[in-house]
Amino acid sequence: MQVDCIIVGQGLCGTWLSYYLEKAGASFIVIDKSETLTASRAASGIINPVTGRRIVTTWMIDELMPHAWEAYNAYGQWLGISCIEQKAIADFFATPQMRLAFLERLEKDATYLSLPTDENDWQDWLQYDFGYGLITPAYLIDIRKLLDQRRSNLQQSGRLRVEQFEFEDIEESTKCIRYKDLQTNQIIFCDGAAGINNPFFPNLPFGLNKGEAMLVKIPGLPATHILKKGFNLVPWSDDTFWLGSTYLWEFDDPNPTEGFRQFATNWLKATIKLPFEILDHWAAVRPATLERKPFVGRHPNHPSIAIFNGMGTKGCSLAPFFAQQLTDHLLHGTPISPEASVQRFQRALNR
Ligand SMILES: Cc1cc2nc3c(=O)[nH]c(=O)nc-3n(C[C@H](O)[C@H](O)[C@H](O)COP(=O)(O)OP(=O)(O)OC[C@H]3O[C@@H](n4cnc5c(N)ncnc54)[C@H](O)[C@@H]3O)c2cc1C
């Protein structure tokens, strides 16, 4: 069977790449081993335009936000689902200094920041002492819904193979590349954290990062905002909230831990003034990079091999933007942004 591309992985990266390739008329097969928990499936789905204690805007956000809004709406409409909504973040100040930092930032640049009309309006539900600010617009993506719907769409059209991709079954020739019964011009690896062991890209500076989260039922807590107070409490479905997360650069065990469960339970007891029930608890590894920039594009020495990885903590906003850029690059030769292009590691990949 001949296809233009093979996509390895159906997380956010593979899901977005398959969309733009299909829109551009390219033929492809997606190979995904169908793990129940991956970075994309563990994520809360927030696109937050600001970051850190100094509340600065995140990399490229003025381009990424409008692109994400349009792209998720278009993809959702095409699949017959709704998978993006605008949701303000209520950022509860943990200390008077954090309140001051927010107010100082607000004075300098109010693009994404504001104050609510009544800072006490969450007092019935939450314990907080120093008020809160609003971050808006922020977006909430229903990642699982998007991935599941695209998966069944790919399955119905016979373009999904649920299996482990085996590197030793690749046969490269000057004209094309073969993988088992498939002949193709291009294999694109969207393999997430597993990419650290990808033999084609052995020296890329991944900085994998573990995150744990819980699913909590809190009847009566308004689902109008994403609540941020150290942890994020993110409305997911009826009375159910995603609670997380941790950012562990060094870890031996990729599984959920008792330590996180205890810590998060204590946080809930200290913060939420309503009864709650823990429904689930999970962990996953973010495909983060040491420079906090993605890896996108063709391998410098194997042009029929490409990578789309390294989304770190920002897969929801980076994946659609760079999937479109990568599609244009693969089909029409347009450039990848130099800060994201994998060509910046040409020397490391030559080793
Ligand atoms: C706890 C947590 C919370 C997060 N919250 C957010 C958030 O709120 N907002 C945000 O923007 N980002 C968030 N992220 C980050 C985001 O989830 C990632 O950036 C993004 O999901 C990465 O997508 P991916 O497609 O690269 O990887 P993945 O989702 O890991 O997908 C890779 C896919 O490739 C498959 N695969 C790998 N190797 C093979 C192989 N050899 N053969 C077949 N299949 C293979 C895997 O099974 C998987 O399906 C969070 C991450 C975590 C862990």
The ligand as a MOL file (V3000), in Angstrom:
LIG
                    3D

  0  0  0     0  0            999 V3000
M  V30 BEGIN CTAB
M  V30 COUNTS 53 58 0 0 0
M  V30 BEGIN ATOM
M  V30 1 C -0.5590 16.1880 34.0940 0
M  V30 2 C -0.4110 16.9560 32.8230 0
M  V30 3 C -1.1400 18.1180 32.6260 0
M  V30 4 C -1.0150 18.8580 31.4370 0
M  V30 5 N -1.8020 19.9580 31.2580 0
M  V30 6 C -1.7000 20.6560 30.0960 0
M  V30 7 C -2.5470 21.7770 29.8590 0
M  V30 8 O -3.4200 22.1170 30.6730 0
M  V30 9 N -2.3770 22.4810 28.7140 0
M  V30 10 C -1.4380 22.1260 27.7640 0
M  V30 11 O -1.3310 22.8170 26.7470 0
M  V30 12 N -0.6440 21.0360 27.9570 0
M  V30 13 C -0.7570 20.3090 29.0860 0
M  V30 14 N 0.0350 19.2160 29.2900 0
M  V30 15 C 1.0530 18.9000 28.2640 0
M  V30 16 C 0.4250 18.2030 27.0620 0
M  V30 17 O -0.3480 17.1550 27.5420 0
M  V30 18 C 1.5140 17.7050 26.1030 0
M  V30 19 O 2.2890 18.7940 25.6490 0
M  V30 20 C 0.9040 17.0140 24.8880 0
M  V30 21 O -0.1500 16.1930 25.2450 0
M  V30 22 C 1.9470 16.2030 24.1310 0
M  V30 23 O 1.2880 15.5640 23.0510 0
M  V30 24 P 2.0650 14.5050 22.1610 0
M  V30 25 O 1.1580 14.1310 21.0490 0
M  V30 26 O 3.4110 15.0320 21.8060 0
M  V30 27 O 2.3570 13.2560 23.1340 0
M  V30 28 P 1.4040 12.1010 23.7020 0
M  V30 29 O 0.1070 12.6170 24.1400 0
M  V30 30 O 2.2260 11.3520 24.6900 0
M  V30 31 O 1.1540 11.1770 22.4370 0
M  V30 32 C 2.1320 10.3000 21.9100 0
M  V30 33 C 1.4120 9.1080 21.3060 0
M  V30 34 O 2.3670 8.2910 20.6240 0
M  V30 35 C 2.1060 6.9390 20.9580 0
M  V30 36 N 3.3660 6.2070 20.7360 0
M  V30 37 C 4.5930 6.4900 21.2770 0
M  V30 38 N 5.5070 5.6080 20.8010 0
M  V30 39 C 4.8530 4.7860 19.9550 0
M  V30 40 C 5.2370 3.6530 19.1550 0
M  V30 41 N 6.5230 3.1980 19.1030 0
M  V30 42 N 4.2960 3.0090 18.4210 0
M  V30 43 C 3.0020 3.4300 18.4330 0
M  V30 44 N 2.5800 4.4950 19.1660 0
M  V30 45 C 3.4770 5.1570 19.9140 0
M  V30 46 C 1.6570 6.9910 22.4160 0
M  V30 47 O 0.9700 5.8230 22.7800 0
M  V30 48 C 0.7610 8.2280 22.3670 0
M  V30 49 O -0.5520 7.8950 21.9710 0
M  V30 50 C -0.0880 18.4290 30.4410 0
M  V30 51 C 0.6140 17.2550 30.6220 0
M  V30 52 C 0.4700 16.5120 31.8040 0
M  V30 53 C 1.2260 15.2240 31.9670 0
M  V30 END ATOM
M  V30 BEGIN BOND
M  V30 1 1 1 2
M  V30 2 1 2 3
M  V30 3 2 2 52
M  V30 4 2 3 4
M  V30 5 1 4 5
M  V30 6 1 4 50
M  V30 7 2 5 6
M  V30 8 1 6 7
M  V30 9 1 6 13
M  V30 10 2 7 8
M  V30 11 1 7 9
M  V30 12 1 9 10
M  V30 13 2 10 11
M  V30 14 1 10 12
M  V30 15 2 12 13
M  V30 16 1 13 14
M  V30 17 1 14 15
M  V30 18 1 14 50
M  V30 19 1 15 16
M  V30 20 1 16 17
M  V30 21 1 16 18
M  V30 22 1 18 19
M  V30 23 1 18 20
M  V30 24 1 20 21
M  V30 25 1 20 22
M  V30 26 1 22 23
M  V30 27 1 23 24
M  V30 28 2 24 25
M  V30 29 1 24 26
M  V30 30 1 24 27
M  V30 31 1 27 28
M  V30 32 2 28 29
M  V30 33 1 28 30
M  V30 34 1 28 31
M  V30 35 1 31 32
M  V30 36 1 32 33
M  V30 37 1 33 34
M  V30 38 1 33 48
M  V30 39 1 34 35
M  V30 40 1 35 36
M  V30 41 1 35 46
M  V30 42 1 36 37
M  V30 43 1 36 45
M  V30 44 2 37 38
M  V30 45 1 38 39
M  V30 46 1 39 40
M  V30 47 2 39 45
M  V30 48 1 40 41
M  V30 49 2 40 42
M  V30 50 1 42 43
M  V30 51 2 43 44
M  V30 52 1 44 45
M  V30 53 1 46 47
M  V30 54 1 46 48
M  V30 55 1 48 49
M  V30 56 2 50 51
M  V30 57 1 51 52
M  V30 58 1 52 53
M  V30 END BOND
M  V30 END CTAB
M  END
